[in-house]
């Protein structure tokens, strides 16, 4: 159900290219050049514990910076006010902190933030 450009990263890095997209999804146009952005922040910042989950304020700042300055994000925001931009994180504490910080920036109201589980199964 997912466009091949969107699943490409996971397919190459985790599934040995075994995932195949449905033919109907291949014809769907993706509105940006790089529909998935993976930012490796391994070893940078300090991971903290919060309510049985984890968060990293440095990573939150990286995400905010990308959302405010990435060319694809800016192009989408300017071209289509209904387009969804998703930020996916593995931890619920990280999601809560991201939501708090992104809410402070008016121009980021089109951004959906969730955990892997919350987005799983959506088209």
N, C-alpha and C positions, 0 to 999 in steps of 0.2 A: 504493500500500500504506500510505500515511500519512494519518492523520486531517487534514482540512482546517485545523483550528485549529493544528496543529503546523507545517504547511508554509506557513501564511499569510504569515509574515514574509518568507521567501525568495521566495515567489511574487510578492509585491507589490514587493519591492525589487530582485530580480534577474531575474525571469522574465516581467515584464509581465503577470502573471496568466494565463499560458498553461498552468500545471500544473493538471491536473484529478485529483481524488481518485477512487479506485475506489468504487463504490456501497457495497460491503461495509464500507469504512472509515468512511464517513459515519455509520453507525449505531453505531459504537463510542463509548462514553462516555469522555470525558476527565475525570479526577477533580479537576481544578483549574481555576480561572478563567482563568489566563494560562499556558498550557502552554509557552510560549517566552518567555524573558526575554533581551533583547539589551541589553547594557550598553556604551555607547560610552565608551571610555576614551582616545580619540584625543588624543595630545599630553600625556597625563598619565603620570607615572612615567618610568622609563628602561628602554628596551629593551636587552637584552644578548645577546651571542652565546655559545653554549655547544654544543660538539660538533657544529658544522655546522648548528645550529638557533638559534632565538631564544626568549627568555623575558623576562617583565616582572614583577618581584616586586610592584609596586603592583597589577597586575591580579590576581595570585594572592590578595592580601589582599582585594580587592573581591569575588572569587568566594567566599572563605571567609565574608565578612560576609553576603553574600546567602544562602548555604546555611544559615547559623545564624540568620537573622532574617527572611527573606521569609515572608510569611503563607501563601502557597501551599505552599512547601517544608515549613513546620512542619505544616500541615494534612495533607499527604501522609504525612509521617513518623509522625504520631499516628494516622492512620486505617488505614494499610496498610503493614505492615513489609516486604512483598515488592515494593512499588512501586519502580520505577527512576527515579532522577533522574540525568540525563546532563549532563555539562559537556563541551562540544565546543570544542576549540581548534585552530587551524591548525598549530601548531608542536609537534614532539615534545619539545623542551626545556621548553616551557611545560607540557606534559602531565606530564613527570617531576616538575617542581617542584610542580605542583598535587597530584599523587599523594602526594608526601612530606608536604606540609603538611596535606592533608585526613586522612591516616592518623593524624595526631596528635590528631584530634578524634573521640572515640569515637562520638558521636551521628551522625557522617557516614559510617558504614560502608556505607550503602545507596547511596552516590553512585558512579556510574561515570564515569570521566574518560577521554577519548580524543581522538584527532585526527579531523578530518573523514573521512579515509580509513578509519579503523578502524570508524566507525559506519555508513558508507555501505552501503546494502543491507539493513540490519537493520530489523525491524518494531517 
